[in-house]
Amino acid sequence: MRNRAKAIARAIDGAWSHQDQADPFSGSSLVPMLIIGLALTFAGMIVAVVLS
C-alpha cells in the first residue's frame, strides 16, 4: 500500500513538472513581456528612421 501511494505521488509530481516545462509562456513568465518590449523597441526605431 505504501509503495502504491509513493508511485501515485511520483506520477502526479511528474505530470506537474512536465506541464511546467512544456509551456514556457504560461504563468507569470517574463519571456512574453521581453519579446513584446523588444518588438516595440525595434518598431519605434524603424519609425524614427523612416520619419527622419
C-alpha positions as CSV (number, residue, x, y, z in Angstrom):
1,M,0.0,0.0,0.0
2,R,2.8,2.4,0.9
3,N,4.6,1.7,-2.4
4,R,1.4,2.4,-4.4
5,A,0.9,5.8,-2.6
6,K,4.5,6.7,-3.4
7,A,4.1,5.7,-7.1
8,I,0.9,7.8,-7.3
9,A,2.7,10.8,-5.7
10,R,5.6,10.5,-8.2
11,A,3.2,10.3,-11.1
12,I,1.4,13.5,-10.0
13,D,4.7,15.3,-9.4
14,G,6.0,14.2,-12.8
15,A,2.8,15.4,-14.5
16,W,3.1,18.8,-13.0
17,S,6.8,19.2,-13.8
18,H,6.2,18.0,-17.4
19,Q,3.4,20.5,-17.8
20,D,5.5,23.4,-16.5
21,Q,8.4,22.6,-18.8
22,A,6.1,22.1,-21.8
23,D,4.9,25.7,-22.0
24,P,7.5,28.3,-21.0
25,F,5.0,31.1,-21.8
26,S,2.5,30.1,-19.2
27,G,2.0,31.7,-15.9
28,S,3.8,34.9,-14.9
29,S,6.8,34.3,-17.1
30,L,8.7,37.4,-18.2
31,V,9.5,36.0,-21.6
32,P,6.4,37.3,-23.3
33,M,6.9,40.8,-21.9
34,L,10.5,40.8,-23.0
35,I,9.6,39.7,-26.5
36,I,6.9,42.4,-26.8
37,G,9.2,45.0,-25.4
38,L,11.9,44.2,-27.9
39,A,9.4,44.2,-30.7
40,L,8.1,47.7,-29.7
41,T,11.6,49.0,-29.4
42,F,12.6,47.9,-32.9
43,A,9.3,49.2,-34.3
44,G,10.0,52.5,-32.7
45,M,13.5,52.7,-34.1
46,I,12.2,51.8,-37.6
47,V,9.5,54.5,-37.4
48,A,12.1,57.0,-36.2
49,V,14.4,56.2,-39.1
50,V,11.6,56.4,-41.6
51,L,10.4,59.8,-40.3
52,S,13.9,61.3,-40.2
